[in-house]
Amino acid sequence: MKTNRLIKVLVILIILAISLISFVGIYAKENNLRVNILPEYLLSTNLSGSRVAKLEVDTSSNEVVYDSEGNVAEDGENEDGTLKEGYTKKEEKVNPDEVLTKENYEISKKLIEKRLKEYGVQDFTIRQNTDNGDIFLELPENNNTDLLLSDITYVGKFEILDEDTQEVLLDYSKVKDARAVYSSTEYGTRVFLSIEFNKEGSKKLEEITKNYIETTDEEGNETTKNILINLDDETLLETYFTETITNGILQLSIGSISTDSEEISSYLEQAAEVATLIDSNIMPIKYNLETNTYLSSAINKDILQIMLYIIIAIVAVALIYLCVKHKLKGVFASISYIGCIALLLIVLRYTNVVISLEAISSFIILLIINYLFVKNITEKIENKELNIKEIARQVYLKYISILFPLLLIAITFTFMNWIPVASIGMVMFWGILTIFVYNYIVTITLLKDEK
């Protein structure tokens, strides 16, 4: 009897911890602020609001100066602004006419769609004007939307250049894979952007690392021969090598070594963003972000709050009824019920389920199912006509026959491309699994009689 009571106390404490984590959060200090380190709920555009953006094909031109040998010259003008002898200047379009084809428009659209998916964006729409290539996007509104819109317009032209001559030593065509990695030591964790080259690129990288190193002359003076690592002609890093790289993998340090989990997570996100741009195919057309407009959610937040309060009130009344009718067992059943909902909310956070306005109906159905499930178990245990194993068997057989078809429908909905329907399926799928597993382990443990 004493052991059984201790188990029940432990279970209640675990439920309390789960409920606090789910409804309140886990807070840590970041930049002198307390922030919740739990993943944010992924809300669909009809709940979070959306960002509508237009990406236009870049029609601008740049002035390019060439030397007498036809190479691009960085410094081709005299002090008075005139060209040096033998140098020429040309107006060159960012997107030459020959690349502005319907085929390249379609390739660019598919590449942007691929990048959005790799960035973890699920609820988005993308359309294209096939006549001029302009792309129209609608994305969920969150803290990363601005950065996301900035990243997807990159062409993705990765290059390693000689700092002095601007000669391209190695480029994106030789990249096999790019990813964010990290290494931990007793001093902390360091994040790297790891770029793996193909066979030809590996040989070239080995050659580069032999030449672009720090050297010391006879007088003891140190000199370095530097390279530039560029993405879309923007310098990510200026560096030299201290040793020869023979495995074909270039690792670039992102940020500094750290022991702060939030800082490490931030560095990993930065590295992953650049890795996605390098690893994806190069976009044949350069786009500019022309318009960027916020659209409010489909339903007013005040109305959502009222709906939430009504749901909480109904659940509270139902649980009070359970407590009054079944006394102590009703109290245990109510505690277990709250813990199940709290756990489900945590599961929805960590499984990256997109929660849409339509999925709220799924959640309400799950609230009802869980209540009936707990109520049925409580009533059968209170009657004491059967042992606990037989009660569990009967209740689960009854609900399996009811919920199994619902689970199949949920799985079918989950794999649909339309987010409102997929969201209903994902919420229902994880909800049914959580209810079945949780109640078998927790609710029955709390309600079974002490011996």
Secondary structure, 3 states (H helix, E strand, C coil): CHHHHHHHHHHHHHHHHHHHHHHCCCEEEECCEEEECCCCCEECHHHHCEEEEEEEECCCEEEEEECCCCCECCCCECCCCCECCCCEEEEEECCCHHHCCHHHHHHHHHHHHHHHHHCCCCCCEEEECCCCCCEEEEEECCCCHHHHHHHHCCCCCEEEEECCCCCEEEEHHHEEEEEEEEEEECCEEEEEEEEEECHHHHHHHHHHHHHCEEEECCCCCEEECCEEEEECCEEEEEECECCCCCCCEEEEEEEEEECCHHHHHHHHHHHHHHHHHHHCCCCCCCEEEEEEEEECCCCCHHHHHHHHHHHHHHHHHHHHHHHHHHHHHHHHHHHHHHHHHHHHHHHHHHCCCEECCCHHHHHHHHHHHHHHHHHHHHHHHHHCCCCHHHHHHHHHHHHHHHHHHHHHHHHHHHCCCCHHHHHHHHHHHHHHHHHHHHHHHHHHHHHCCCC
